Amino acid sequence: MFKILPKLSIIVPVYNVECYLRVCVDSLLAQDMTLEEYEIILVDDGSLDGCSAICDEYAFRYKNISVIHRSNGGLSAARNSGLSVAKGEYVQFVDSDDYLEHNVLRALVEKMDKEKLDVLRFNYQNVNEQYEVFEPNKVRKPFVDFRDEVCDGLTFLTERLGTACYVPQFIIRRTLLENCLFKEGIYFEDVEWTPRMLLKAERVSSVNTIVYNYLYRVGSITRSTDEEKMKKRLGDRFSLIDSLQEQASNLADKRWFEGTISQLVVGIICSIGKDYYSSRKELIGRLKSKKVFPLSTYQATLSAKRKIHLANLSPMLLCRMMHYQSL
């Protein structure tokens, strides 16, 4: 038991990652903070491999590690379960196949304290399954601004976030999340949750430091070609448009939402052209009913702008083009 509350709670959803879990947890332990200063909450989301035993082993060995064993409910539900027991002043989410750089947490926590931040964003890099950096800080994501000046959440969302809604690149004041849980049972939960979280924040900043290593795994959920998962991804994109439109409804500056919705719409049209061409009239009709056209080019790359312009001219024309390219 902690005599005082920890400064930081690290929440790690765990599901069938036996081959990667030890690397992740060992990286969380290899930090420049004492065990009393931070807690690690491993949320075993009904793993079917050896993850449950590995979680219990770490909890037995380290006093700052605890385990929640639950039936499988998905990434969002696991994150919410971790939040329900977190005690830290700040919260960080780490996916269980990823890992942190060593000795990076103290500086982040100290910056949160010193500048009284609600949210701090840091940088990350991609690694392959041999833990080799395969995108070694080459070109930063377009429109991402890592300046360290403090601003409010809407300004950060609109002018500095870019299109990267990756939950594990933030440390967040825990009280900010008391009424900001993850929507369960959907893909793209990061895109739905990140703007909601940022709009609640009054003080947000960044550090352009590589803290997080994102493991790019072939066959992961978002790259799966399983037919049912593909259908669900398509349906969840439609639902995400509804959510973003609702979040932006009372904002004076809707640019980020309009740009993100445009990218979702183009993604849907491309998916229709490739995989659901026989249903193109119905699906494009659904898009038109949401009044998303004309699409915005805010924070769009040059290649994305070409597709957006074509979609604004004729969604069906873009759909046909993507269909013939996939043949």
N, C-alpha and C positions, 0 to 999 in steps of 0.2 A: 504493500500500500504506500502511496505517496504521502509524505508528511505535508507537502505543499503541492498545489496544483501544478502540473507541467506547463511549460510555456507553449509547447507544440504537440499536437496530436497528428500522427501520420496514419492515414486510413488506407489499408491495402485490401481491395477485393481479390479473392483467390478462387480460381476455378480451373482445375485440370491443367496446371502449369508445373507439374512436378520437376520437369527438366530445368526450369528457370527460377524457381522460387528461392532457392538458397542464395543465388547471386543477388537477387533483389533484396532479401532481408539482410544479408551480410553488408550490403552497401548502406543500408539504413543504420546499421550498427557502427559503421566506420565513419562516424561523424565527430566533429569537434564540440560536442555537448555531452554533459554527464547524463547518465541514465535517469537521474531524477528530473532532468530538465525537459525530457520529451518522452512521449509514449508512442508505441507502435501497436495499432489495432489491426490484427489479421482477421478478415471476415471470410471464413471458409463457406463459400456459396454452394454447398452440396457437391463438392468435388468427388469425382469417381475414381481418381488415381490416388497417389500417395500423399497428396497435399495436406490432408487432415492431420496425419501423423507428423508431418514436418512442422506444421503450425504448432501442434502441441509440444513438440520437442523444443522449439525456440521459446515458447512461453514458459516452459519448465526451467530453461537455462538462464533466462534474462528477466529481471523483475519489471522492466519497463515494457514488456510485450504481453499482450492479452489476445485471446482468441474468441471469436464468435463463430459457432457452428450453426448453420441455418440450412433449410432446404433451398434448392436452387430457385432464384428469383431474378437473376440477371444482374448486370453491372450496376444499374441505378439503385436497385433494391439493396444491394450489398453496401454501396456507399452510404445510403440512408441509414442502414443498420449501424454502421460505424459511427456516423454522426450522432446517433441517439445515445451513445455511451461516451463520446469524446469529452475530455475534461480540459484540454489545452486552451490557452488564450487564443491560439492560432491553429488553423487546420491546413493540412496538405494531403492531397490524394496522390497515391502512387499505384500504378498498375503493376500486377504481380509478375509480369514478364519483363518489366523495365527495371532500371536501376539508377541510383544517384551517383554523381561524382563524390569522391571522399572529401570529408572536411569542408562542406559548403554551407551547412545549415546555420551555424552560429552567426555568420555575417548577415544572412537573410533575416533572422529573428531580431538581431540588433537594429537593422534598418527599419523593420516594422515598429520596434519600440521607439527609436529615436525620432522618426518622422510621423508617429502616431497614424500609421497607415491602416486602412481597411483591407487593401489588396496589394500584393506585390507580385509582379510578373517577372519571370526569369527565362533564360534561353535554354534550348535543348538541341540535341543532335540525334540523327538516325544512326543506328548500328544494325548490322546483320546478325544472323544466328551464330556466327563465329565471334561476335562481339567486336567486330571491326567497324570503325566509322566509315560509312560508304557515302556520306554526303558531308564531308568535313568542313562545315561552316563556309561553304563556297559562296552562294548568293543567298542573302537573307530573303525570307518570304516577302513578296512585294507588299508595300504599304504598311509593313510592321515598323513601328517607331519605338526604339528602346530608350529614348531620353528619360532621365531620372527625375525630371520635375514632377511635382505632385499636382494632380488635377482631379476633377470629379469623375465619376464613373461614366457618365454620358460622353464627356469629352474624350476619355480614354477609349471607349468603345468606338466612337465615330472617327477619331483622328489617329489613334496609335495601335489599336489591336490588330488591324488588318483583317484577314479572313481566318486567322488561327484561333479556333475556339477550344483549344486542347486543355481540358481541366487540370491535368497534372502540372501545368506550367505556372500555377498560382499558389501563393500562400495567402490565406484568407482569415480575417478576424472571425472567430467562431460565432459570436453573437450576430454577425451579419447573415448567418445561415439558418437562424432559428425558424424562419418562415420561408426558406428557400431550398426545399428539398429537390432531389432529382425526379423527373417524371419517369415512372417505371414502365417497363415493357416496350420500350421503343429503341430503334436505332437512332443515331445522330443525337443522343441525349446531351452531348457536350454543347452542340449548337443551340439547343433549346434552353439549356440552363445558364450558359455563360452570360448572355446579355441580361437575363433576369438578375443574376448575381451582381453584375457590374452596375446596373441601374440603381441598386440599393446603396452603393458605395459612395462616400463623400471624399475619400482620400486614396488615390491610386497612384502607383509609380512602377518603375521597371528597373531591372539591372541587366545589362547585356553580358551576363556570365553564363557559361554552360554549366548547368546544374543537373540536368535530366538527360538520360539516355533512353531513347525510344526504340525498342526492339521491333524491327520490321520483320514480321513472320509471314511467310507464304501460307495461305489458307486460313488466315484469321477471319473473324466474323465479317468485317466490312469489305473483305475481298472475296468472300465465298461466292461460288457460282451455283450453290444449291437452289433449286427452283423456288421452294417455299420461302427461303430467306430473301431471294431476289424480289419476290412479290411483296414481302413485308417491307423491304427497303423502299420500294416504290410507293407503297401506301403511306409509310411514315414520312416520306418527303412531302406528300400532300398535306399531312397533318401538321408538319413543321411549318409550312407556309401559313396555315391558320394561326398557329401559336405566335409566330413572329409578327404577323399583321396585328394581332391583338396587343402584343407588347408595345408596338409602336403607335398604337391608336391615339394616345394622348401626348405624344412627344412633338415638340416643335421641330426638332431635327431628326428626320427619319432616314437619313442617307445610308447609314450602315445597314439598317433593316432592308431598305429597298435594294441595295446592292447584293446582300446575301440572298434575298428572295429571288433575285434575277439569276444568281448562280444555281439555286435549287431548280428553278423552272427550266433552265437550259439542261441541267442534269436529267430532269424528268423527260424532256423531249428527246434527248440523246438515247435514254434508256428505252423509250417507246420505239424509236426507230430501229434500235438494235434487237430488242427482245419481245416487244409487244406491238408489232406493227399492225397486226390484224385488228387491234383494239384502238387504233390511233384516233379515230374520230371521237369516240367516247372519252378517252383520256385527255385529249387536247381540249375537248369541250369542258371538262372539269376544270382545267386550268383557266380557261376564259371566264368561267363562272366566278372565279375568285378575284377577278378584276386586277390581275397582275400586270397586264399589258397597258402601256408600253413598258418594257423592262428598263431598269436603270443600268448604266455602265459604271456606277460608282465603285472604285477599287477593282475594276476588271482589268485583267491582262489584255494585251493586244489580241491574242488568239480568242479570248473569251468575248471581247468586244465584237469581233466578226460574227460570232454565233448569236450574240444578243441582237445585233443589227438585223441579221437575217430572221431571227425569231420575231422581231418587231414588224418586219415586213410581212412575214407569213410563217406562223408556227408550223404549219403543215409542210411548207417548203423545207425548213430545217430538218423536220422529221424524215422526209423523203431522202434528203441528202445523207443523213446519218444511216438510214436503212441501206442505201446502195453502197455506202462505204464499208458496211459490215458484211456484205455478200462475198 
